[in-house]
Amino acid sequence: MKTTTPTAPPIAFDDFLKVDIRVGSVVAAEPFPEARKPAYRLTIDFGPEIGIKKSSAQITKNHRLEDLPGRLVLAVVNFPPRQIGPMMSEVLTLGVPDADGEVMLIGPWREVPVGGRLY
């Protein structure tokens, strides 16, 4: 069992508002064998304002490829793109650690419109 990380230092509310976290729907999930750590390539639809974005996600321990399409997830959409192996990851898909420290995706448990901002 992994221990939790210490709490981050306090930030101002305006700092929180700088992080744009949106809900998206996974439209495709593929293996990503070129990644250094086991990962999937996700294609996520964030609605007409943001569009469809790509993400590399290290979620192979707790999530099966066939279960991901249609799943709602939360992601940071205003980080600069990051090169992950041969792909450009455009958003940071969010998760939390399980008891073993493996990533569990987070997202709404009921249907909500894609593109909605976390507040």
C-alpha positions, -999 to 999 in steps of 0.1 A, spaced: 0 0 0 13 34 -10 13 63 15 -4 95 5 16 126 -5 17 156 18 -8 184 12 4 211 -12 9 246 1 -21 269 1 -29 288 -31 -52 318 -39 -86 311 -55 -74 330 -86 -46 304 -89 -72 276 -89 -91 294 -117 -60 293 -139 -63 255 -142 -90 248 -168 -104 213 -159 -132 201 -183 -153 170 -187 -148 150 -219 -160 118 -234 -135 92 -245 -142 84 -282 -113 60 -287 -87 42 -266 -57 24 -281 -27 6 -268 4 28 -266 33 3 -267 59 30 -274 54 47 -240 81 42 -214 55 31 -188 24 11 -197 -2 36 -211 -31 40 -235 -37 66 -261 -70 83 -255 -90 105 -279 -114 126 -259 -142 149 -271 -146 181 -251 -174 195 -272 -175 222 -299 -156 249 -279 -125 228 -272 -129 199 -297 -113 165 -298 -79 161 -280 -54 134 -275 -40 122 -242 -15 96 -230 -28 79 -198 -10 54 -175 -42 37 -166 -36 1 -178 -38 -15 -143 -73 -4 -135 -89 2 -169 -95 -20 -199 -94 -5 -234 -129 -18 -243 -144 -1 -212 -131 34 -220 -151 46 -251 -181 65 -239 -166 71 -204 -167 106 -190 -133 118 -177 -119 151 -163 -88 166 -179 -67 198 -177 -72 213 -211 -49 244 -208 -15 229 -203 8 232 -232 10 200 -254 37 175 -242 56 150 -264 51 115 -250 71 91 -271 59 94 -307 26 112 -298 18 147 -287 -4 146 -255 -27 177 -256 -45 173 -223 -38 159 -189 -64 132 -180 -69 132 -143 -70 103 -119 -63 94 -83 -43 66 -68 -59 33 -56 -46 15 -26 -16 2 -46 -8 36 -61 -22 28 -95 -43 54 -114 -81 54 -113 -97 78 -137 -120 104 -122 -151 118 -138 -188 124 -132 -208 93 -124 -239 106 -143 -243 120 -178 -233 157 -180 -226 178 -211 -190 175 -225 -170 206 -221 -183 215 -187 -158 232 -165 -150 219 -130 -158 244 -103 
